Amino acid sequence: MNILVVESPAKSRTLQNFLGSDYKISACFGHVRDLPKKELGVETENGFKPKYVITPGRRKNIASFKRDFAAAEKIYLATDLDREGEAISWHILKATNGDKKYSQKVYRIVFNEITKTAVLDAIKNPGQINMDLVNAQQARRILDRLVGYKLSPFLWKKVMKGLSAGRVQSVAVRLIVEREIEIENFQPDEYWEIWAHLLNLKNEKLPAKLVAKQGKKIDKLEIKNESGSREIIRDLKNAQYIVKDLIQEGKEKYSMPPYTTSTLQQDAGYKLRMSAKQVMRQAQDLYEAGKITYMRTDNVNMSWLAINSIRKYIGEEIGKDYLPEKPRGFKTKTKGAQEAHEAIRPTYFKNQKLESKNKKFTDGHAKLYDLIWRRAVASQVKPAILDTQKVAITAGKYDFEANGQTIKFDGFTKIYPMKLTENDLPEVKKGDTLTLEKLDPTQHFTQPPIRFNQASLIKKLEEMGIGRPSTYATIIDTILRRDYAVFQNRYFIPTDIARVVTKMLVENFSEVVDYGFTAQMEENLDKIAEGKEKWQKVLGDFYFPFEKKLKMKEAEVQNQQVKVEGEGEPCPQCGQGLVVKSGKFGKFLACPGYPDCRFTKNVVSKIGMKCPDCQEGEVVERRSKKGKMFFGCDKFPVCKFVSWERPAPPVAGKS
């Protein structure tokens, strides 16, 4: 009998069908050992030696493995094919003493997809545990423990109990806080655009935008106010509008590469409104059922076998007109990408729809699978061809431009729908004189930066080289659980606690929340995985200066309190001081005498702006009965101002 160990019992059933009765498939249910919860568990003066303990609830698994390993002919460790999976295999051996007792019959195998071909091929070509990957995982785990275990108590003393700090978590919170401060400090700039509504010789409409004056391009903010636009309008009213040039060309629009972990989380967030956590959970289900390849990857390329299968499908099912002469390859743009595994793709391309005999998949699974299938197949389809037209028009010393576009060939959009604007211009010839129907000056204001949602935060972290594919969903989940941000209208809004903690960390532990430093640490962890750095050295270079600074700051830094308006005020019913509570729809004030006293009161959050309607009240954040945030006047119901969008402050000099 051979033993094959996997992480999830869902894989066990699929693999048992592939391998038959000669194999016993056992699940370890994830990590079997970890650092202890109630102590540091790291000997910092002894080469950062970790003190591992059996994970709660895994003792029975370890006892079962010991019995099975002793009787097994061969032992195959088939945990996931990333650093975490490599470490889990190593921990299983350590916890069972398998590295000493059974090392001659222990093999490490990995497969990128749970198909019979891939699994049998892995068993035919077994390897050994990669200790470089294990050490990289150990270094990350110990590093995160050192930061969290040492810095969190500092925050408890200086700010409030229950706070936590994290090496990547705190950097992500800083991004959210700084974006909110940008929005609050934003001063909108007024600008104007001018459109000329023209008619060709057949009286067909041709709208054109003012783009240049005397050959010099007009910047977006160059026409600053209404008087500036009026001056230009006066010049244009009696001008002759003549077609100066016609430019028509074909433009190719190429498909995007297959999904990586982060791009799948981003796209599913935008298109399916799934959280990063939901995406990863459902992708895990699809992987374990053998429907897609491994879902934690930063590689944008697929295997040649997969590409050939897609090309065959395109030629036979979509049409030979859609099949390019050569396969397409892609180059990753992600900072620090490892590209160890394939991009996320289906295992069988003929299955366009998710099929399940026992109905175990939800509608969400089906939609996610469809997204993955379309993106992978479309990546090998010919580009869409667009016929673009540009009409250059002179009007005295001013230049206008009209742009049009038609779809000549739909290409990859036949598989992966994408909105391509069609705007066919009326027929004109060079030298034609056009008739001015009307001039349309339009006032605009620059907009503040947009708050981060889950997709844009993941994209930003990825661009900066912070975190890795397997960590993004956990980072977001931690930020929300720790009350550093609330998620309203699908965007992150930092809490007061987040602002205080971020300010304290930036001022006193800049290296912990420095973007460049955090990205460099990710690169150092990657070097450990590649065997180019010693994990103890990487930890030592960070920890010993950090520990020295921590001792110094404990004596220097003054306590800072996070105070919510109304906190501590006497309860109007029983007199006890009101305390801040967190609920489904955010923070509120409540009596500590609950359940004897059930008094509650909403927390009023002002945005620092006078009401644009009554000019007396202040704009405050409010929540609907369903928890959706909106903005209103604190003089309600006297003033009924309300807005679903955060109102912009008035422009200086304008009423």
N, C-alpha and C positions, 0 to 999 in steps of 0.2 A: 504493500500500500504506500502510495506517495501522498505527502501533505502539501497543499498549496494554500498559503495564507494571503488573504486580501483584507482591505479595510472595511468594506461594506457588505452586509448580508445580501443586498440586492444583486451584487456581482456574483455571489456564491451560486445562486440558482442558474444564472446564465452560463457560468463556467462549467457547472456540473453537467449540463447538457452537452457541452463540447467535449469533455474529457472522459466521461463515463465512470464506471465503478472502480477503476484502478486508482482513482484520485479521491481524497477527502478534501473538500473545500471548507476552510475555516475562516471566520471573520474576526478581526481583532477590534473592530468598532473604533478605529482611530488610534490616538496615542495611548500607550500602555504605561508609560512613565513620564514624569514631568518634575519640575522643581516644586518643592513644598509650598503650600499656600501661606502658612503662618510664619515663615522665616525667610531670610534672604536666600539661603540654599546655595550660596556661591562662596568659595574660599578665595577671596580676592588676593590674599597674600601667598597663595599656593597655586599660582598659575591659573587662577579662575576655575579651579576644579569644582564642577557642579555636584550637588547632592541630590540625586534623583530618587524619587519615591514612586511606588506603584500608583497609577491613577485610580481614584476611587471608582469602585465597581468593576475593576479589571482583574482582580485577584483570581476569580474563577477562570477567566480566559487564560491567564498565565499557567495555572495548574493544569488546565486541559491541554495546553500546548506542550507542557513538559511530558505528559503521558504520550501524546501523539508523536512527538519528536523522537522519543526513545524507541518506539516501535516502527517508525517510518523507514522506508528504503531510501527515499530522497525527500528533501525539504525544499520547497520553492517559496521564496518570499516575494509576493507579487503586489506589494503595496504601491500606492500611486507613484508616478514617474516624475516627481519633483523632489525638492530638498526635504520637504516634510515627510514624503513617502519613504525616502531613503533613510531618514532618521528613525522613522517608525520601525522599519525592518531591523535596524541596528539595535533599537531599544528592546525589541522582541527577543533578539538573540541574547542580549545582556541580562534581561529579566529571567530568562529560562536557563542561563548558563550554557546556552547553545554554542556560543563562540568557543567554549572550552571542550564541551562534551561531543558536539555533533558537527564540528567545523568541516569535516571531510565530506559530509553529505548535504551541506547547506548551499543553496544557489539563489542568487538574486535575478529575477526576471522582470522585465517591463514590457508593456504593450501600449501603443498609442490609441488603440481602438479595441473594443471587446468584440472581436469577430473570431470565428474558428481558425481562420488562416493566421491571423496575427498572434493568437494565443499559442497555437501549435508551433509557430515559428520561434516564439520567445522561448519555449521549453526546449526546442532543439538547439538554441544558442544561448545558454545561460551564462551569467557572469557572476561577479562578486560585489559585495557592498562597496560603494564608492565613498571612502572616508573623507574625501575633500568636500563632497556634498553634505555629509553628516556634520562635519566641522563648521560649515557655513551656516547650517541650521542651528547648531549649538551656539555659535557666536551671536546670531540674531536673537535667540531666546534669552541668552544670558545678558546681552546688551540691553534688551527691553526690560528685563527684570531689574538690572542695576539702576536704570533711569527711573522706572516706575517706583521701585521700592525705596529709593533714596530721596527722590524729589517730591513724591506725594506727601510724606510726612512734613516736609518743609512747607508745602502749601496748606496743610492742616493747621500748622502753627501760625502762619502769617496771614491766611485769608479765612478759611473756614473748614470744618471737618467734612470728610467724605469726598474731597476733591482728588483727582488723579492726574498724573502727567504721563505722557508717553512719547517716545522718541519720534514717531511719525504722527501720532494722534495730535500732539501739541502743535506741530507744524501745520497740519491741515486746519486746525482751529484758528491759527494765526492768519491763514489765508482768508477764512470766512470773516474774521473780525476786521482785517484791514480793508476788505472789499466793502464792508458796511460803513466804515469810516470814510472811505472814498465817496460813497453815495451821499452820506450826510454832509460832507464838505463841498459837494459838487455845486458849482455855480454855472447855470446854463447860459450859453451864448446864443444870441439871436442871429439868424441869417435868413437870407431870402433867395429863392430860386425864381427864374423867369422862364416861362414857356410861351412859345409863339404857336398859335393854332393857325396853320396854313392850309391853303387849298392848291392842288395841282391844276394843270390845264383842263382836266376833266371834272373839276370841282370836287375831287376826292380829298378827304381830310388827311393832313400830315402834321402831327404834333412834333415840335422840335424844341430842344432845351438850349438855353444860352450857355456856352462853354468857354468862350474866350473874348477878349477885347484887344483889338489891334495885334492879333496873333499870339497874345499872351494868355495862357490858360487862367480862367477865373477860379480861384480857390473856393472851397465850400463856404468859408466864413468871410469872403471878401465883400459881399453885399451885406453890410452889417445891420441895416435898418430900413424902415419904410421910405425915408427920404432918399436914401441911396438908390433904392429900386425905382422911385419916381423919376429920378434924374435919367436913368437908363431908359425907362419907358418913353420919356419925352423924345429922346434921340431915335428910338425905334419906330415911333408911330408913322413917320413919313419916310422911313427907309425902304429901299428896294430889296426884296428877298430873292436872291439868285442862287441856283444850284451850282456850287463851286466844284464838287467832286462826288463821284459814286464809287464806293468800294464794296465789292461782293466777293466773298470767299467761303470755302468750305472749312468747317471747324470740327475737329474730332473730340468727342467727349468720352473718355475712357471710364471703364468700371473701376470700382474700388477693390482692393485686395480682400481675400477671405478674412473672417473675423479673428481677432486676437481676444484675449479675455477683456481687456479694457474697451475695445471698440464694440464688442458685443454688449457689454454693460451700458455703454453710452447709447447705442442704437436702440436697444430694447427699452431703455429708459424713455427716449423720445417717442418711439413708434408704438410701443406696447404699454407704456406707463408702468413699467416694472421697476422696483427698487433693485439696487445692485445685489442685495441679499437674495431677493426672489429669483433674479436671473441665475445666480450661481447655484441655488438649490435646484432649480428646474433643469439647468444644464447638467448638473451632477446626475439627476435621475435619467436623463437621456443618454449620458455616457455609460452609466452602469447597465442600462438596458441594451447597450450595443448599437445605439442609433447614431451617435456622433463620436468624434475623436475627443481626446482628453481636453478638458475645458480650461485648463490653466496654462496659458502659453502667451508668449509675446512675438511669435513667429508669424509672418504674413504669407509664407509659402506652404504648398502642399507637396506630398510625395508624387513622384512621376507616375506611380500606379494610379493614384487618384486623378491626376491631370488627364491621363490617357482615358480613364473611365468617363470623365466629364466630356472630353472631346468626342468620344464615341456617342454619348447621349445627345450632344448638340447636333452632330451630323445626322443622326437617325430620327430624333424627335422634334427638334426645333427647326432645322433646315440648314443645308450646306452653305447658304448665303451668310449665315451667322457664325460660321466656323473660321477663325483666322488661320492663316497658313502655318504659323508657328505657335506653340504654347506661350502663354504670358508668364513672366516671372516678376517678382516684386522685391523692392528693397525697403527694409524697415526704417522708419524715421524716429522710432522710439529710443530715447536716450537710455543706454545701458541694457538694451535688449539682449537676451541670451540666445534666443532662437534654437533652443534645445529640442523643442517638439514642434510638430506640424501646427499649422493654423487650424482653427476649429472648422470642421466640415462634417457632412454626413458620411456614414460608412458605406451606404449604398445609394447611388445617385438616381436609380430608377424609381426609388420611393420618394416621390415629391411630397406626398402627404404622410403624416405620421400614422403608422398602422399599429394597432394593439389588439391582440386577440382577447385579452382579459379586461379591456377598458380601464387600464390602470393610469392612463394619462389624462390630464385635464385639458381644457381649452387653452390654458396658458402654455402648456407643454407643446401643443400643436402649433400655436402661433410662433413660439420661439424656434421650433424645428423648421418651420416654413421660412423664417427669416434667415437661418443658417444655410438652408438648402439654396435659397435664391442667391445669396451673396456668394457662395462658393461656386455655383454654376455660372453666374453672370461674370465672374472674374476671368473666365476663359472664352467669353463671347466677344465678337467684334465690337469696336466702339460705335456709339451713335454718331451720325454725321449731321451737322447742323449747317444750314445755309444762312450765313449772316450778311446783313446789308447795313451799310452806313451811308447816310446822305449828309454831306457837308454843305452848309448854307451860309452865305454872307449877307449881312444887312448893315451896310455902311462900314463902320469900324468894328462891328460885332460879328461873332461867328456862332452859328447854331448847329446842332447835330441831331439827326433823327436816326434811331437804330431799330432794326427789325431782325427777326429770326424765324426760320421755318425748319421743320424736321424733315431731312431728306431720307434718312435711314434710322430706324429706331434702335438697332443694335442691341446692346445689353439691357436696355430698358424694357425690352419685351419680357425679360425674366425678372429683373429687379426694377420695379417701377420707380421712376424718378421724375419729378416735375420739370419738364423742359418747356420754357415759355415760347409760345408761337405768337409772332406779331408781324404779319406780312405788310410791308409798306406799299403804298400806291405807286404806280409807275411814274417816274420822273426821268428827265434826261439832263445831262450836263449843259448848263447855260439857260435852262428854263427859268422864267420869272414866275415866282409863286405869289399868290394873293394872301395878304394878311387878313385873317378873319377876326382874331382878337389876341391881345396879350394878357397873360395870366401870371401876375406876381404872387408868390406864395410865401407866407411867413413860416419859419421853422425855428425850433430851438434844439440845441444839442442835448442829448439824453445822458443821464448818469450811467455808469457801468451797471450791468445786470448782476443781481445776486447769483451766487453759485447754486445750481441744482446738483443732483447726484452725478449726472452725466458730465457736466462742465467741471465739477471738482475733480472727478477722476481724470478727465482730460488734462487739466492743469497739473495735477500731481505727476502724471505720466510724462508730460512735456518737460517738467523740471527734474525728472529722474528720481523722484521720491516715491518710495514704496515699490512693490512689485505686483504682478497680476494676481497672485494669491492673497494679497493683503488689502486691496481696495475696499471690498465689501465689509470686512471686519473694521477698518478704520471708520467708515461712515456709521456703522452700527454703534461703535463705541462712543463717537461724538454725541449721538442722539441719546444713548443710554445714560451718559454721564452729565446730561443736561447742559452741555456747552453750546448747543444750538437747538432751536425748534424748527420743525419742518412745516412751513405754512405756504399754501398755494404752490407747492412743489419746489420751494426755494428755502435755503438755509438762512435763518436769522440768528445771529449770535446772542446769547444771553448776557446779562450783566456780569455774571460769574466769568464767562469766557473773556470778556474785555479786561477784567481785573487780573485774571491769571495770565493772559497773554502779555499784558503790559509788564507784569512782574518778571516773567520769564525773559522777555526781550531785554529788559534793563539789567537783569542780574545773571541770566544763563543764556547769553546770546548764542552760544555754540549749540545748545540743545534745539533751539527753534530757528536756527539759521538755515535758509534754503540751500545754499551752496554746500554747507557742512553736511547736512542730512543727505544730500545727493552723493557727496563724496563717500560717506559711510556706506551707502548702498553699493558703490563701486568697490569698496574694500571688501564687502561681503562677497561680491561676485568674484573677486580675486582669490578669496579663500576657496570658493567652490571650484576654481580653475587650478588650484594648487600653487598659486603664485604668492600667497601671503600666509603667514602663520596666524591662526585665530587668536592665540594668547597675546600676540603683539598688537593686533588691531584693538583688542579689548583694553590692553594696558595703556596704549597711547591715548585712548579716550578717558578711561576711568580715573587714573591717578590725578591728572589735573582737575577733573570734574569734582572729585572727592575733596580736594584741597580748597577749591572755590566754595563748595557747599558749606564747609565748616566756617569759612570766613563770612559768608553771606548770612548764616544763621545768627551771627552776632550783630551784623550791620543793619539788616533790613527791618524796617518798621512794619508792624502789623497793619493790614488793610482790611477793612470790613466792606462786605457787599450789602448795601442797605437798600431795601425796596420801600418805596413810599407807602406809608401806612403800617409797616411792620412795627410791632411793639405797642401800637395804639390799643387802648382798652376795648375789649369786646363790648358793644352796646347792650348786650343781653346779660352777660355774667361778669364782666369786668376784667377777665384774664387778658394778657397781652396777645394780640393777634400774631400769628406766625405765617410764613410763606409755605405754601404747598404747591406741588406740581400735579396737574391732572391731564386728562385727555386733550384739553384745549389750551394748555399752557399753565402759567402760574396763577394762583389766586391766594387771597388772604383767608385764613380760617381760624376758628377758635380752637385752642389746644384742649379744650374740655370735651371735645367730641368723644362719645356719642351723646353725652348728657346735654351739651350745647352744640347746635348744628349751624351756627352763624357762619356765613361765608361772604366774601366781598371780592369783586373783580379787582385785579391789579391794573391801574391806569398807566399805560406807557406813552409818554409824550414824545413827539418826533422833533420838537424844537421849532415849530412853525405856527404862525397865526393862521386862523381859519380864513381861507380865501373868500368866503361868502360874507360872514358877519364882521370880520376883522377884529373881533373881540375875544372869542374863544380860541383855544389851542387845538391843533389837530392831534388826535390820539389814535392809537391802534385799538381796534375792536375785533370781536369775533362773532360770526353768525352762529345760529343754533347748531350748524353742522361743523363748526370749528374753523371755517374758512376766514382768514384775516381780511379786514377791510379798514378803511380810515374814515373817521368822522369827527365832528366838532364836539368838544366837551360841554358845550352849552345846549346839547340836545335835551329836550325836544324844542327849545326855543329856536335854535338854528338846526336845520335839517341837512347840512352839508354831508355828503357821503361819497366815497370813491373806493373802487376795488384796487386801484393802482396808487402807489405812494405819490402824493402830489408834489410837484416841483415847486421850489420857492419862487416868488415873483422875480422877474427881471428888473434890475435896477433902472429906475427912471420910467417904468411903465406901470400903469395902474391895472 
